[in-house]
Amino acid sequence: MAPRLVVLDRDGVINHDSDRFIKTPDEWQPIDGSLDAIAALCSAGFTVAVASNQSGIGRGLLRPFDLEQIHGKMLRLVAARGGRIDHIVYCPHLPDEGCDCRKPEPGLLLQLADYYDSSMKDVPVIGDSGRDLAAAEAVGARPILVRTGNGAKTMAALAAPVESYPDLAAAAAELISERNG
């Protein structure tokens, strides 16, 4: 069976979010169960990628090198659980810069489509904000909301129902069940 892509937002989905931004590897702390969920997805034949807004760079709160260090920690911890994040894309821009990569724009997901030489149609995109859902919808992907991070607040503000789960572990379990079913 060929690998199937799953795209995750980072802050609020894999790790605890912070209003003050995650600026160092020490500040990056995984949400309970998220690393095991990524490992389970990988074991079930999914390819896991991350697409994340990282305006802390544009704000001067961290440098690309710092972000690489944070992502290095994330990759090591996922690997220690038997999982793998195959590719990471991020937007370093400020919200008002008008780029096409900052979610809710679809640019990050289009970068992944190009990287994998594949359509994003029906690819699960798991996030905790309306921006994540809008980016997924813009490329015909499958938007999935988790209620960790900003997800509960996002869910309360949505005008229409959306596929949602309590956390990444529950979303991963559903995707694995569908793949095996």
Wavefront OBJ file of the C-alpha trace (Angstrom):
o trace
v 0.000 0.000 0.000
v 1.480 3.384 -1.001
v 2.164 5.954 1.731
v -0.549 8.524 2.298
v 0.230 12.098 3.278
v -1.026 13.748 6.475
v -0.202 17.405 7.135
v -0.028 18.728 10.678
v 0.096 22.236 12.025
v 2.758 22.470 14.744
v 1.826 24.816 17.611
v -1.327 23.686 19.384
v -1.391 20.338 17.551
v 1.982 18.699 18.200
v 3.243 21.002 20.947
v 1.781 23.396 23.480
v 1.291 26.855 22.002
v 2.338 30.133 23.616
v 1.048 33.668 23.142
v 4.689 34.699 23.576
v 5.813 32.356 20.768
v 8.013 29.280 21.011
v 11.526 30.744 20.730
v 13.838 28.019 22.041
v 13.987 24.226 22.126
v 13.327 24.364 25.893
v 10.044 26.207 25.279
v 8.919 23.530 22.807
v 6.922 20.998 24.833
v 4.882 18.229 23.208
v 1.199 17.782 23.932
v 0.575 14.468 25.700
v 0.064 11.737 23.140
v 1.079 13.780 20.090
v 4.452 12.116 19.528
v 2.927 8.642 19.858
v 0.171 9.698 17.434
v 2.776 10.652 14.815
v 4.561 7.332 15.378
v 1.256 5.472 14.980
v 0.514 7.296 11.724
v 3.944 6.375 10.396
v 3.550 2.741 11.470
v 0.237 2.637 9.599
v 1.928 3.773 6.381
v 1.245 7.492 6.467
v 3.833 10.101 5.510
v 3.697 12.979 8.013
v 4.566 16.566 7.062
v 4.289 19.808 9.034
v 3.077 23.191 7.731
v 3.356 26.007 10.255
v 3.071 29.790 10.474
v 6.171 31.043 12.303
v 5.834 34.821 12.395
v 8.180 34.929 15.394
v 10.941 35.105 12.779
v 9.375 38.129 11.094
v 8.877 39.728 14.498
v 12.557 39.278 15.316
v 11.812 36.969 18.267
v 13.861 34.121 16.834
v 16.132 33.437 13.880
v 15.792 30.684 11.280
v 18.683 28.933 13.088
v 16.648 28.943 16.316
v 13.665 27.455 14.488
v 15.932 24.733 13.068
v 17.021 23.916 16.626
v 13.394 23.725 17.778
v 12.507 21.493 14.849
v 15.567 19.355 15.554
v 14.240 18.698 19.056
v 10.803 17.852 17.663
v 12.284 15.466 15.086
v 14.467 13.721 17.688
v 11.558 13.252 20.099
v 9.299 11.915 17.343
v 12.061 9.541 16.202
v 12.560 8.325 19.780
v 8.895 7.197 19.702
v 9.389 5.395 16.398
v 7.881 8.084 14.159
v 9.162 10.399 11.468
v 8.236 13.830 10.234
v 9.193 13.647 6.574
v 9.147 17.342 5.638
v 8.559 20.710 7.326
v 7.481 23.927 5.632
v 6.900 27.213 7.426
v 5.973 30.822 6.789
v 8.295 33.334 8.513
v 6.220 36.378 7.519
v 4.151 38.768 9.594
v 0.355 38.572 9.255
v 0.164 41.867 7.335
v 2.967 41.176 4.825
v 0.557 39.829 2.211
v 2.546 36.695 1.385
v 0.881 33.673 -0.155
v 2.395 31.193 2.289
v 0.936 32.363 5.594
v -2.140 30.329 6.442
v -5.050 30.878 5.700
v -3.379 31.307 2.296
v -2.648 27.960 0.640
v 1.050 28.541 -0.146
v 2.502 26.144 2.430
v 0.202 23.353 1.308
v 1.053 24.091 -2.327
v 4.750 23.825 -1.398
v 4.030 20.369 0.001
v 2.070 19.411 -3.122
v 5.081 20.423 -5.197
v 7.527 18.629 -2.883
v 5.534 15.390 -3.047
v 4.581 15.916 -6.706
v 1.014 15.214 -5.705
v -2.372 16.818 -5.417
v -3.535 17.913 -1.981
v -7.060 16.710 -2.794
v -8.514 14.940 0.244
v -5.179 14.993 2.131
v -5.925 15.268 5.863
v -4.718 18.635 7.188
v -4.905 18.715 10.976
v -4.869 22.057 12.767
v -6.211 23.984 15.717
v -7.252 27.237 14.028
v -9.542 28.590 11.377
v -6.436 29.500 9.353
v -5.486 25.833 9.118
v -8.991 24.849 8.018
v -9.180 27.628 5.403
v -5.808 26.694 3.885
v -6.915 23.061 3.657
v -10.204 24.006 2.005
v -8.395 26.240 -0.511
v -6.476 23.257 -1.929
v -9.267 20.694 -1.703
v -7.691 18.943 1.271
v -9.594 17.395 4.194
v -9.691 19.952 7.028
v -9.577 18.403 10.510
v -9.734 20.406 13.732
v -8.225 19.258 17.005
v -9.481 20.871 20.180
v -6.016 21.287 21.712
v -4.215 24.629 21.457
v -6.715 27.126 20.067
v -9.000 24.376 18.785
v -11.760 24.623 21.391
v -11.998 28.392 20.858
v -11.924 27.887 17.079
v -14.695 25.300 17.264
v -16.911 27.642 19.283
v -16.480 30.370 16.652
v -17.176 28.241 13.562
v -20.340 28.955 11.633
v -20.543 25.431 10.202
v -19.624 22.038 11.633
v -16.209 20.595 10.819
v -14.601 17.219 11.419
v -13.001 17.496 14.838
v -11.313 15.417 17.514
v -10.170 16.058 21.082
v -6.494 15.819 20.116
v -3.999 14.545 17.568
v -4.084 11.035 19.045
v -7.834 10.753 18.416
v -7.544 12.192 14.893
v -4.691 9.787 14.097
v -6.684 6.837 15.435
v -9.563 7.726 13.097
v -7.287 8.056 10.046
v -5.615 4.732 10.854
v -9.001 3.069 11.326
v -10.160 4.368 7.943
v -6.976 3.158 6.265
v -7.298 -0.296 7.817
v -11.056 -0.524 7.340
l 1 2 3 4 5 6 7 8 9 10 11 12 13 14 15 16 17 18 19 20 21 22 23 24 25 26 27 28 29 30 31 32 33 34 35 36 37 38 39 40 41 42 43 44 45 46 47 48 49 50 51 52 53 54 55 56 57 58 59 60 61 62 63 64 65 66 67 68 69 70 71 72 73 74 75 76 77 78 79 80 81 82 83 84 85 86 87 88 89 90 91 92 93 94 95 96 97 98 99 100 101 102 103 104 105 106 107 108 109 110 111 112 113 114 115 116 117 118 119 120 121 122 123 124 125 126 127 128 129 130 131 132 133 134 135 136 137 138 139 140 141 142 143 144 145 146 147 148 149 150 151 152 153 154 155 156 157 158 159 160 161 162 163 164 165 166 167 168 169 170 171 172 173 174 175 176 177 178 179 180 181
